[in-house]
């Protein structure tokens, strides 16, 4: 009787707890109730701050959701992480993370021990949305996904919660969510365009999904540091949207090529999850599902996770006009209509709505989670096996060796810091050693490929050899989805040797990469001398300018024999007067940048130039121009005195406001003249991006003729050529087809089909051939270079190339090369050209013969002013750091004042009468 009473009491208590729990979950408002409209309703979008409020409410009122703010974004918005699982799993979350981390680094772990951990652990499914902020449906779908996981009691949901942990970042670009959706509602009921007209990330726009190996942006770094590297998820689901002319949704598997540094198991897992998604969609009657289409797995700029033991699951849902539906103008079904093996059921309706997009997004997310939860033990074991194989050495050389003797220690630091942030182990030699017949000094670095994340090290440090894929045998090239070359040491200006066979060396693990300790002159009697080799030095120069310290550069090489600086110095050497103002800046940045600083008792007797005090840069940035956004980020990071120009600036005296104007790639004459449409499309707040008109165009020309400096990059070279009648002509023939709009590049050569044209053409062989006939006159004579590193030969005596080696790769993305033609009254000099022999350094290049011995970078004297044209995008996505100095040199050289040897190193910014003359 007593036992029966006890059992009754326990049963009543459990019932009470269960009732209380259910009541708490029932008290959570449904999304439709909370937001005031059905999620996915035509014309309506839930705003990001309110979405976060809702998720915090779910975390408070249910026991399945944990909410954590990881930090603040570029523009100060919240960047949170949701952890969603059963209460039991969340209670032992730290233990589950511990298991993940052990399986991620399985060195010393046997298969049997891994099996025990896999049996105890739970797979972590990491999902994030809206890295591209105009792809709004996924940002709405996650509301329904989280609500279901937090409140539903069906068997499928319970399986996900009990057998896995979902990690969710609601938006990988919160700033863009705020900008895009606020603009949507601000323009409601107006004649203005509803789509946000500028970059939806402050600096990089669409390229925020091309930052997964340089790690430049705050949001990228938070994702990597606080989720990927900390919790070690076993899969990452990246939710996207695509154009509306093709399939309604893409799911894995991907198309060729795959990065050879990606473990083959991950390819299989991508296919497994993708097909589970396709099965779920089709079983629910959701049409228009495609796979193995358009999206490849080559570039690490989009896929950090695949080098860290995880498959990347990309879903791409067809978009509409943000929250407004699209309707076929002729009543025919939307999208592709030719059924094929990887597109079995075409979409049969003539309308496509936000609500449908939301439903597709929920379906694929739940299907992916279900697949992983159902086979969680297998997923954890495969996570172990992938990392084990990498740790045992899977492809690539034995190691990459980086000598301690480098031209640019700051470039060395940045390269190593990128690798270490990507969880790559780096060792330092404590004594000199020999590898592959070459001697290396103590302090040199060794990166072995036999380590859990050796695939990341190998893809970043190897030379890319992109396969020669053709649309059909003998036909034009099959376009890659993104760029094809990304060798990190070429981007950062560092010498790296691949060593195939093992070697002996005394090594220590580098716990935290730091700039190399170098010589620092005690306060010299006269001046500091700093070589021109490092692109990092310009950080110091920018601070010296802010402090009004005069800065000089030697125009020729010279010998120094007194003080702490004996030896020969190259053209472009910095000469900085030793003063109370300069000393703390030079010492601080010399240490932070790892730059050798020498001192002399008397200034060098050499011709040179003195930088104009507080040199002012105007950056022309058309609305939505990504290369300009990257330039803005670069100038800010280096502290260069600059301002983003407004259209109104061009109505006044440009010389009075700016010393230098930069035209980034993507700046065309038509874009400058017209800008945004003030009358029809955009309100007055966008007046900064309105067109400059013919008068502004004429003022820009006067700016150069009256002594200003103009720098034009990529296809903006054509704009500068048109403006000033520069004596150059294109050297390259028509470009091959390329998927348009996939990054910071813009095609400068040819008339290639846009992405939508080419993708639509894939539905029919006849249509494909017609597209190629229309767009490509002669496939055999094509020149094609879709984002590669190409060798250049430099003239280091030219002020624009000061500090460059005689030869180094530049980035080239559908750009142009030039020939000089006669030009009366315009002095033209070649700064760099393509070599006569091997042009390709890393990536893919067809038609190499067209580039040989053609000019890339040129400098011109036009009237009283200076112009520099950079035919290739040497600043592409802020990745090729080694060539940044070519832009910085252009900024400071043009406005500088020539000085005679007697004036070199004077501690005053005031020009003498002789200098003024």
Secondary structure by P-SEA (a helix, b strand, c coil): caaaaaaaaaaaaaaaaaaaaaaaaaaccccccccccccccccccccaaaaaaaaaaaaaccccbbbbbccccccccbbbbbbbccaaaaaaaaaaaaaaaaaaccccccaaaaaaaaaabbbbbbbbccccccccaaaaaaaaaaaaaaccccaaaaaaaacbbbbbcccccaaaaaaaaaaaaaaccccccccccccccccccccccccccccccaaaaaaaacccccccccbbbbbbcccccccccccccccccccccccaaaaaaaaaaaaaaaaaaaaacccccccccccccccccccccccccbbbbbbbcccccccbbbbccccccccccccccccccccccccccaaaaaaaaaaaaaaaaaaaaaaaaaaaaaaaaaaaaaaaccccccbbbbbcccccaaaaaaaaaaaaaabbbbbbbccccccccccccccbbbbbccccaaaaaaaaccccccccccccccccccccccccccccccccbbbbbbbcbbbbbbccccccccccbbbbbcccccbbbbbcccccaaaaaaaaaaacbbbbbbcccccccccccccccccbbbbbcccccaaaaaaaaaaaabbbbbbbccccccccccccccbbbbbbcccccaaaaaaaaaaaaacccccccccccccccccccccbbbbccccccccccccccccccccccccccccccaaaaaaaaaaaaabbbbbbcccaaaaaaaacccccccccccccccccccccccccccccccaaaaaaacccaaaaaaaaaacccccccbbbbcbbbbbbbbccccccccccccbbbbbbcccbbbbbcccccbbbbbcbbbccccccccccccccccccccccbbbbbcccbbbbbbccccccccccccaaaaaaaaaccccbbbbcccccccccccccccccc
